Amino acid sequence: MSMWMIIGWVCVGLLTAINVVVFMKLKDASEQMLKMAFPGSKNMGEALAQMQKMMGGAGGMGGFGGMPGGMRGGANQEAQLKAAMDMLKNLQKKR
């Protein structure tokens, strides 16, 4: 029984080490992506601050106003929402 406990703890140690290595690689990749997205930032915190500032500015315009089609409540969006709600009601009736 003691041999299996030792083998189990060795496996736990190996898997933990692999997990730490993978986490560090993913952290480096995410930092590189943020630096590429926000080239003027010096570190990850500054890049995140720029991203939050950018997202906050978009929210102040009533959604993402700069996007094509917009996120503004227009007649087209209301018609799509009504069609989606009708489709959901029909699916619930069939069950």
C-alpha positions in Angstrom: 0.0 0.0 0.0 2.8 2.4 0.8 4.4 1.9 -2.7 1.1 3.0 -4.3 1.0 6.1 -2.2 4.5 7.0 -3.2 3.7 6.4 -6.9 0.6 8.5 -6.5 2.4 11.5 -4.9 5.1 11.3 -7.6 2.4 11.5 -10.2 0.8 14.4 -8.4 4.2 16.2 -8.4 4.8 15.6 -12.0 1.3 16.8 -13.1 1.7 19.9 -10.9 5.1 20.7 -12.5 3.5 20.3 -16.0 0.6 22.5 -15.0 3.0 25.3 -13.7 5.0 25.2 -17.0 1.9 25.3 -19.2 0.6 28.2 -17.1 3.8 30.2 -17.4 3.8 29.7 -21.2 0.2 30.8 -21.5 0.9 33.9 -19.3 3.8 34.8 -21.6 1.6 34.4 -24.7 -1.1 36.6 -23.2 1.4 39.3 -22.4 2.7 39.2 -25.9 -0.8 39.5 -27.4 -1.6 42.5 -25.1 1.7 44.2 -26.1 0.9 43.6 -29.8 -2.7 45.0 -29.3 -1.5 48.0 -27.3 2.0 48.8 -28.6 2.5 51.9 -26.4 2.1 50.1 -23.1 5.2 49.2 -21.0 3.7 46.3 -19.0 0.6 44.2 -18.8 -1.1 46.5 -16.2 -0.8 49.5 -18.5 -2.1 47.5 -21.5 -5.1 46.3 -19.4 -5.7 49.9 -18.3 -5.8 51.1 -22.0 -8.1 48.2 -22.9 -10.5 49.2 -20.0 -10.4 52.8 -21.0 -11.2 51.9 -24.6 -14.1 49.7 -23.5 -15.4 52.4 -21.2 -15.4 54.9 -24.0 -17.4 52.6 -26.2 -20.0 52.0 -23.5 -20.6 55.7 -23.1 -21.8 56.0 -26.6 -24.8 53.7 -26.0 -23.1 50.5 -26.9 -20.5 49.9 -29.5 -21.6 52.7 -31.7 -18.7 52.4 -34.1 -19.5 48.8 -35.1 -21.2 48.3 -38.5 -24.9 47.7 -38.0 -24.4 49.1 -34.5 -25.7 47.9 -31.2 -28.2 50.7 -31.1 -31.9 49.8 -30.7 -33.3 50.2 -34.2 -36.3 48.8 -35.9 -34.2 46.1 -37.5 -32.9 44.9 -34.1 -36.4 44.9 -32.6 -37.6 42.8 -35.5 -34.8 40.3 -35.0 -35.4 40.2 -31.3 -39.1 39.5 -31.9 -38.3 36.8 -34.4 -35.9 35.1 -31.9 -38.5 35.3 -29.1 -41.2 33.7 -31.4 -38.7 31.0 -32.3 -38.1 30.2 -28.6 -41.8 30.1 -27.9 -42.3 27.7 -30.8 -39.5 25.4 -29.5 -41.0 25.4 -26.0 -44.4 24.5 -27.4 -43.0 21.5 -29.3 -41.5 20.0 -26.1 
